Amino acid sequence: MAEKMKPSGIAWMDDIPHSWKCKKLKYLISKPLQYGANEEGCDFDETYPRYIRITDIEDNNQLKSDGKQSLLPAVAAPYILNDGDVLFARSGATVGKTFIYNSEVGCAAFAGYLIRASVDKKQILSKYLYYCTINSGYDNWKNSVFTQATIQNIGADKYAQFSIAFPPITEQQCIIDFLDTQCAKIDSVIADIEKQIETLQKYKKSLITETVTKGLNRSVPMKDSGIDWIGDIPMHWDIHRIKDTCSLARGGSPRPINEYLSDNPNDLNWIRIGDTVKGSKYIIQTEQKIIKSGLSNSRLVHEGDLLLTNSMSFGQPYILKITGCIHDGWLVFSDYRGIDKLFLYYALMSELCYIQFKTSVAGAVVENLSIDKVGISKIFVPPIEEQERIVKYLDAKCVIIDEILLKKEEQLETMKQHKKSLIYEYVTGKKRVTEVN
């Protein structure tokens, strides 16, 4: 007979098995939640503790192998991790992400934007707590925290209030073993879909690059492009710096921005990089608006304008379907001279521009684009009629690729949500593992 359920007292958790307990995280740890070290790391040294930062944590409880840093032993001492410690990210794009430390990683300390939870092993297993933080219920809890704040940030005081339903240790281990097996199967499907998406994205990029550097007619006479990895280009094409084909300008940000944000639908669209949709050519709407007085410290852009990100999602072009203001994370193009705007869009999408944007004259990696950097980058320019044919060809090809990509992205999201829902069902007792039934 199935065990009777009882109210958990938590809206997003609903009922739990009668024999289970429900406690806040602060009652399930052996010592108070602890913030990490507010210190700069140093070059990685195997004889020093590894310095774990938010940016080092990947999905599925993995740490990145590249970009590792260390922390001087004397500084690291109060922040050295112990087996089973669970780290919570407290701010930034990865807020809420968790990681279980295992000594196989090697001696490690944790950084200031992470919070350590040392579990009380008599009550809860670290892996069980981890599963409680990667499910749909946890997402609902995070969202309830975010609605109370203007920025996405979860401090130790908030994490301490996170409620967890849990059975006895023996059943926790059964749930962990079951979820390990089921999640491994789902993760395998997710990895396969991600690989398909990556392959399609690479194909799209290579198709665009090949077309804007070689054209559609490969039988025309060719000449040396002057770029080794490009090779020859059509003889009748010109080579121009971007600034010779159009004008560039940077956006601007009224500060402090919170004083200019508006709830009035008639105010100006505030176009942020976060308003872009992955894989989309266009920006069609914004989440925020600013009052009209903010325009004097920003830049007005119009429907049809071509924009380029100069930070964050580095060097990505978009076409506007709206009018609004842009901040200084954007560049805008205008006054086109002998170049079709959409041909320039595809040139900016190609590896030809991306590689030039990414590397400085000295060979160092560039993280932010300047007008000068974009302006001196070279593109290959065919006659305007040929540009229009290339645009028409790429539009048709990319629509097909983008439709397939959209379906793959939907499949990926479905599998990720399935995984979260599955975990939620078992860590709240809605479903029980065979060993317990």
C-alpha positions as CSV (number, residue, x, y, z in Angstrom):
1,M,0.0,0.0,0.0
2,A,1.3,3.4,-0.9
3,E,2.3,5.6,2.0
4,K,0.0,8.4,2.9
5,M,1.0,11.9,2.1
6,K,1.0,15.0,4.3
7,P,1.3,18.8,3.6
8,S,4.9,20.0,3.4
9,G,3.9,23.5,4.3
10,I,5.8,24.7,1.2
11,A,3.8,25.9,-1.8
12,W,6.2,24.8,-4.5
13,M,6.8,21.4,-2.8
14,D,3.2,20.4,-2.2
15,D,2.6,17.1,-0.3
16,I,5.4,14.7,0.9
17,P,5.3,11.2,2.3
18,H,4.1,11.0,5.9
19,S,7.4,9.5,7.2
20,W,9.6,12.2,5.6
21,K,10.8,15.3,7.3
22,C,11.0,18.8,5.9
23,K,13.6,21.2,7.2
24,K,15.3,24.4,6.2
25,L,18.9,24.1,5.1
26,K,20.2,25.9,8.2
27,Y,19.0,23.0,10.3
28,L,20.7,20.4,8.0
29,I,24.3,21.7,8.2
30,S,27.0,21.1,10.8
31,K,28.1,24.7,10.9
32,P,26.8,28.1,9.6
33,L,26.9,28.8,5.8
34,Q,30.2,30.4,4.9
35,Y,31.2,32.8,2.2
36,G,34.4,32.2,0.3
37,A,37.6,34.2,0.0
38,N,37.5,37.6,-1.4
39,E,41.0,37.3,-2.9
40,E,42.7,37.3,-6.3
41,G,43.8,33.9,-7.4
42,C,47.3,33.2,-8.8
43,D,48.6,31.0,-11.6
44,F,47.8,27.4,-11.0
45,D,50.3,25.5,-9.0
46,E,49.7,21.8,-8.1
47,T,51.5,22.4,-4.7
48,Y,48.9,25.1,-3.8
49,P,45.1,24.7,-3.2
50,R,43.1,25.0,-6.3
51,Y,40.9,28.1,-6.2
52,I,37.3,27.3,-7.2
53,R,35.3,30.2,-8.6
54,I,31.7,30.4,-10.0
55,T,33.1,30.4,-13.5
56,D,34.9,27.0,-12.9
57,I,31.7,25.2,-12.2
58,E,30.0,23.4,-15.1
59,D,26.9,21.3,-15.4
60,N,26.6,17.8,-13.9
61,N,28.9,18.6,-10.9
62,Q,32.0,19.1,-13.1
63,L,34.8,21.6,-12.9
64,K,36.5,23.2,-16.0
65,S,39.9,21.8,-16.8
66,D,41.1,25.1,-18.4
67,G,41.8,28.5,-16.8
68,K,42.5,27.0,-13.4
69,Q,43.9,29.2,-10.6
70,S,45.4,28.5,-7.2
71,L,45.3,30.4,-3.9
72,L,48.2,30.9,-1.6
73,P,48.1,28.3,1.2
74,A,48.2,30.9,4.0
75,V,45.2,32.8,2.5
76,A,43.3,29.6,1.6
77,A,43.5,28.0,5.0
78,P,40.0,29.2,6.3
79,Y,38.4,28.2,3.0
80,I,39.8,24.7,2.4
81,L,37.0,22.4,1.4
82,N,36.2,19.0,2.9
83,D,34.7,15.9,1.3
84,G,31.0,16.4,0.8
85,D,30.9,20.2,1.1
86,V,28.3,21.7,-1.2
87,L,29.0,25.1,-2.8
88,F,26.2,27.4,-3.8
89,A,26.7,30.2,-6.4
90,R,25.3,33.4,-4.9
91,S,25.2,35.9,-7.9
92,G,25.7,36.3,-11.6
93,A,24.4,34.3,-14.5
94,T,25.0,31.1,-12.6
95,V,23.3,32.0,-9.4
96,G,21.9,29.0,-7.7
97,K,24.2,26.5,-9.3
98,T,25.7,24.0,-7.0
99,F,28.8,21.8,-6.8
100,I,29.8,18.9,-4.4
101,Y,33.4,18.9,-3.5
102,N,35.3,15.6,-3.6
103,S,38.9,15.1,-2.5
104,E,39.6,13.5,-5.9
105,V,39.7,17.1,-7.2
106,G,42.7,17.8,-5.0
107,C,43.1,20.3,-2.2
108,A,40.9,23.3,-3.0
109,A,39.5,26.5,-1.5
110,F,36.5,28.5,-2.7
111,A,36.0,32.0,-3.8
112,G,33.8,34.8,-2.4
113,Y,30.9,34.5,-4.8
114,L,30.3,30.9,-3.5
115,I,28.8,29.8,-0.3
116,R,29.8,26.6,1.6
117,A,27.3,24.2,3.1
118,S,28.8,21.5,5.3
119,V,26.0,18.9,5.6
120,D,25.1,17.2,8.8
121,K,25.7,13.6,7.6
122,K,23.5,12.1,10.2
123,Q,20.5,13.8,8.6
124,I,21.3,14.3,4.9
125,L,23.7,13.0,2.3
126,S,25.6,15.6,0.1
127,K,24.5,14.0,-3.1
128,Y,20.9,14.0,-2.0
129,L,21.2,17.8,-1.2
130,Y,22.7,18.3,-4.6
131,Y,19.7,16.6,-6.3
132,C,17.5,18.9,-4.3
133,T,19.1,21.8,-6.1
134,I,18.8,20.6,-9.7
135,N,15.1,20.1,-10.1
136,S,12.0,22.1,-11.1
137,G,11.0,22.8,-7.5
138,Y,14.4,24.4,-6.8
139,D,13.9,26.6,-9.9
140,N,10.5,27.7,-8.5
141,W,12.1,28.5,-5.2
142,K,14.9,30.6,-6.9
143,N,12.3,32.5,-8.9
144,S,10.4,33.3,-5.7
145,V,13.6,34.8,-4.2
146,F,14.3,36.8,-7.4
147,T,10.8,38.4,-7.4
148,Q,11.8,40.0,-4.1
149,A,15.0,41.6,-5.4
150,T,16.0,43.9,-8.2
151,I,19.1,41.8,-9.0
152,Q,19.6,38.0,-9.2
153,N,21.4,37.4,-6.0
154,I,20.9,34.7,-3.3
155,G,22.9,35.3,-0.1
156,A,23.5,32.9,2.8
157,D,20.5,34.3,4.6
158,K,18.2,33.2,1.7
159,Y,19.9,29.8,1.2
160,A,19.5,29.1,4.9
161,Q,15.7,29.3,4.4
162,F,15.6,26.9,1.5
163,S,13.4,24.0,2.5
164,I,14.3,20.3,1.8
165,A,12.1,17.2,2.1
166,F,14.1,14.1,3.0
167,P,13.6,10.5,4.1
168,P,16.0,8.4,6.3
169,I,19.6,8.1,5.1
170,T,19.0,4.6,3.7
171,E,16.2,5.7,1.5
172,Q,18.2,8.8,0.5
173,Q,20.9,6.5,-0.8
174,C,18.4,4.5,-2.8
175,I,17.1,7.7,-4.4
176,I,20.6,8.8,-5.2
177,D,21.5,5.4,-6.8
178,F,18.2,5.5,-8.8
179,L,18.7,9.1,-10.0
180,D,22.3,8.5,-10.9
181,T,21.3,5.7,-13.3
182,Q,18.3,7.6,-14.8
183,C,20.1,10.9,-15.1
184,A,23.0,9.2,-16.8
185,K,20.7,8.0,-19.5
186,I,19.1,11.4,-19.9
187,D,22.5,13.1,-20.0
188,S,23.6,10.8,-22.8
189,V,20.6,11.9,-24.9
190,I,21.2,15.5,-24.0
191,A,24.9,15.2,-25.0
192,D,23.9,13.7,-28.3
193,I,21.5,16.5,-29.1
194,E,24.0,19.2,-28.1
195,K,26.5,17.6,-30.4
196,Q,24.0,17.7,-33.3
197,I,23.4,21.4,-32.5
198,E,27.1,22.2,-32.4
199,T,27.6,20.4,-35.8
200,L,24.7,22.4,-37.4
201,Q,26.1,25.7,-36.0
202,K,29.5,25.0,-37.4
203,Y,28.0,24.1,-40.7
204,K,26.1,27.3,-40.8
205,K,29.2,29.3,-39.9
206,S,31.3,27.6,-42.5
207,L,28.6,28.0,-45.2
208,I,28.4,31.8,-44.5
209,T,32.2,32.1,-44.4
210,E,32.7,30.2,-47.6
211,T,30.0,32.2,-49.4
212,V,31.1,35.7,-48.3
213,T,34.7,35.0,-49.2
214,K,34.4,32.8,-52.4
215,G,31.0,33.9,-53.9
216,L,28.5,31.7,-55.7
217,N,30.4,31.1,-58.9
218,R,33.6,29.2,-58.3
219,S,34.6,29.3,-62.0
220,V,35.6,33.0,-62.0
221,P,39.2,34.0,-62.0
222,M,40.7,34.3,-58.5
223,K,43.4,36.3,-56.7
224,D,45.2,36.0,-53.4
225,S,43.2,37.4,-50.5
226,G,46.3,38.1,-48.4
227,I,44.9,35.9,-45.6
228,D,46.5,32.5,-45.5
229,W,43.5,30.5,-44.1
230,I,41.1,32.2,-46.7
231,G,43.3,31.6,-49.7
232,D,42.0,33.0,-53.0
233,I,39.0,35.3,-53.6
234,P,37.2,36.3,-56.8
235,M,39.4,38.6,-59.0
236,H,36.7,41.2,-59.3
237,W,36.1,41.6,-55.6
238,D,37.5,44.5,-53.6
239,I,39.1,44.3,-50.2
240,H,38.0,47.0,-47.8
241,R,38.2,48.0,-44.2
242,I,34.7,48.0,-42.6
243,K,35.0,51.7,-41.8
244,D,35.5,52.4,-45.5
245,T,32.1,50.9,-46.3
246,C,30.0,52.5,-43.5
247,S,30.0,54.6,-40.4
248,L,30.1,53.1,-36.8
249,A,28.9,54.5,-33.5
250,R,28.7,53.2,-29.9
251,G,25.7,53.2,-27.7
252,G,25.5,55.0,-24.4
253,S,24.2,54.3,-20.9
254,P,22.4,56.8,-18.7
255,R,23.5,56.2,-15.2
256,P,22.4,55.1,-12.7
257,I,20.2,53.1,-15.1
258,N,17.6,52.2,-12.4
259,E,16.7,55.9,-12.3
260,Y,15.7,55.8,-16.0
261,L,13.9,52.5,-16.2
262,S,10.1,52.8,-16.8
263,D,7.0,50.7,-16.7
264,N,5.2,53.0,-19.2
265,P,4.7,51.0,-22.4
266,N,4.9,54.3,-24.4
267,D,8.4,55.0,-23.3
268,L,11.6,54.1,-25.2
269,N,12.7,50.5,-25.7
270,W,15.9,49.8,-23.7
271,I,17.8,47.3,-26.0
272,R,20.1,45.0,-24.1
273,I,22.2,42.1,-25.2
274,G,19.9,40.0,-23.0
275,D,17.1,40.8,-25.4
276,T,18.7,38.8,-28.2
277,V,17.5,35.3,-29.0
278,K,20.1,32.7,-29.6
279,G,20.3,31.8,-33.3
280,S,17.9,34.6,-34.3
281,K,18.8,37.3,-36.9
282,Y,16.5,39.9,-35.4
283,I,15.8,41.7,-32.1
284,I,12.0,42.0,-31.9
285,Q,11.3,43.1,-28.3
286,T,12.8,44.3,-25.1
287,E,12.1,43.5,-21.5
288,Q,12.8,47.0,-20.3
289,K,12.0,50.6,-21.2
290,I,13.6,53.9,-20.3
291,I,12.1,57.3,-19.8
292,K,12.6,59.8,-22.7
293,S,15.1,61.9,-20.7
294,G,17.5,59.0,-20.8
295,L,17.9,59.5,-24.6
296,S,20.4,62.3,-24.0
297,N,22.9,59.9,-22.6
298,S,22.2,57.0,-24.9
299,R,21.8,56.5,-28.6
300,L,18.6,56.2,-30.5
301,V,18.4,53.4,-33.1
302,H,15.7,52.5,-35.5
303,E,13.9,49.5,-37.1
304,G,16.2,48.0,-39.7
305,D,19.5,49.2,-38.1
306,L,22.4,46.7,-37.9
307,L,23.9,46.2,-34.5
308,L,27.0,44.4,-33.2
309,T,27.7,43.3,-29.7
310,N,31.0,44.5,-28.4
311,S,31.0,42.6,-25.1
312,M,29.4,39.6,-23.5
313,S,28.1,37.6,-26.6
314,F,31.1,39.0,-28.4
315,G,31.0,40.1,-32.0
316,Q,27.4,39.0,-32.8
317,P,25.4,41.0,-35.4
318,Y,21.6,41.6,-35.2
319,I,19.0,43.5,-37.2
320,L,16.4,45.6,-35.4
321,K,12.7,45.0,-35.8
322,I,12.0,47.8,-33.3
323,T,13.1,51.4,-32.4
324,G,14.8,52.1,-29.1
325,C,18.0,53.1,-27.3
326,I,21.2,51.1,-27.0
327,H,23.8,51.0,-24.2
328,D,27.6,51.0,-24.7
329,G,27.7,47.3,-25.1
330,W,26.5,47.8,-28.7
331,L,27.9,49.3,-31.9
332,V,25.5,50.5,-34.7
333,F,26.3,50.8,-38.4
334,S,24.9,53.4,-40.8
335,D,25.7,55.4,-44.0
336,Y,26.5,52.3,-46.2
337,R,28.8,53.0,-49.1
338,G,28.9,50.4,-51.8
339,I,27.8,47.6,-49.5
340,D,24.4,46.0,-48.9
341,K,23.5,46.1,-45.2
342,L,22.5,42.4,-45.2
343,F,25.7,41.4,-47.0
344,L,27.6,43.2,-44.2
345,Y,25.5,41.3,-41.7
346,Y,26.6,38.0,-43.1
347,A,30.2,39.2,-43.4
348,L,30.1,40.0,-39.6
349,M,28.6,36.5,-39.0
350,S,31.6,34.8,-40.7
351,E,34.8,33.5,-39.3
352,L,36.6,36.2,-41.5
353,C,35.4,38.9,-39.1
354,Y,35.2,36.9,-35.9
355,I,38.9,35.9,-36.1
356,Q,39.9,39.5,-36.7
357,F,37.8,40.8,-33.9
358,K,39.1,38.2,-31.5
359,T,42.8,38.8,-32.0
360,S,44.7,42.1,-31.4
361,V,47.7,43.2,-33.4
362,A,49.9,41.8,-30.7
363,G,48.2,38.4,-30.9
364,A,46.4,38.7,-27.6
365,V,42.8,37.6,-27.1
366,V,40.4,40.6,-27.2
367,E,37.4,40.5,-24.9
368,N,35.7,43.8,-25.8
369,L,35.4,45.4,-29.2
370,S,36.1,49.1,-30.0
371,I,35.0,51.1,-32.9
372,D,38.6,51.2,-34.1
373,K,39.0,47.4,-33.9
374,V,35.9,46.8,-35.9
375,G,36.6,49.6,-38.3
376,I,40.0,48.3,-39.4
377,S,38.8,44.7,-39.9
378,K,38.8,43.7,-43.5
379,I,36.0,42.3,-45.6
380,F,35.8,41.2,-49.2
381,V,33.2,43.2,-51.2
382,P,31.8,42.1,-54.6
383,P,29.7,44.3,-56.9
384,I,26.3,45.3,-55.3
385,E,24.3,43.1,-57.6
386,E,26.4,40.1,-56.6
387,Q,26.0,41.0,-52.9
388,E,22.2,40.9,-53.3
389,R,22.4,37.4,-54.9
390,I,24.6,36.2,-52.1
391,V,22.2,37.6,-49.5
392,K,19.2,35.9,-51.2
393,Y,21.1,32.6,-51.3
394,L,22.2,32.7,-47.7
395,D,18.8,33.8,-46.5
396,A,17.2,30.7,-48.1
397,K,19.9,28.3,-46.8
398,C,20.0,29.7,-43.2
399,V,16.2,29.6,-42.9
400,I,16.4,25.8,-43.4
401,I,19.3,25.4,-41.0
402,D,17.7,27.6,-38.4
403,E,14.4,25.6,-38.5
404,I,16.3,22.4,-37.8
405,L,18.3,24.1,-35.1
406,L,15.1,25.4,-33.5
407,K,13.7,21.9,-33.4
408,K,16.9,20.5,-31.8
409,E,16.9,23.3,-29.2
410,E,13.3,22.4,-28.4
411,Q,14.2,18.8,-28.0
412,L,17.1,19.8,-25.8
413,E,15.0,21.9,-23.6
414,T,12.4,19.2,-23.3
415,M,15.0,16.6,-22.2
416,K,16.4,19.1,-19.6
417,Q,13.0,19.8,-18.2
418,H,12.2,16.1,-18.1
419,K,15.4,15.5,-16.1
420,K,14.4,18.3,-13.6
421,S,10.9,17.0,-13.3
422,L,12.0,13.4,-12.7
423,I,14.4,14.5,-9.9
424,Y,11.7,16.7,-8.3
425,E,9.3,13.7,-8.2
426,Y,11.8,11.6,-6.3
427,V,13.3,14.2,-3.9
428,T,9.8,15.2,-2.8
429,G,8.5,11.7,-2.5
430,K,5.8,11.9,-5.2
431,K,7.4,8.8,-6.6
432,R,9.4,6.2,-4.6
433,V,12.2,4.0,-5.7
434,T,11.5,0.2,-6.1
435,E,13.6,-0.7,-3.0
436,V,11.2,1.3,-0.8
437,N,7.8,0.4,-2.5
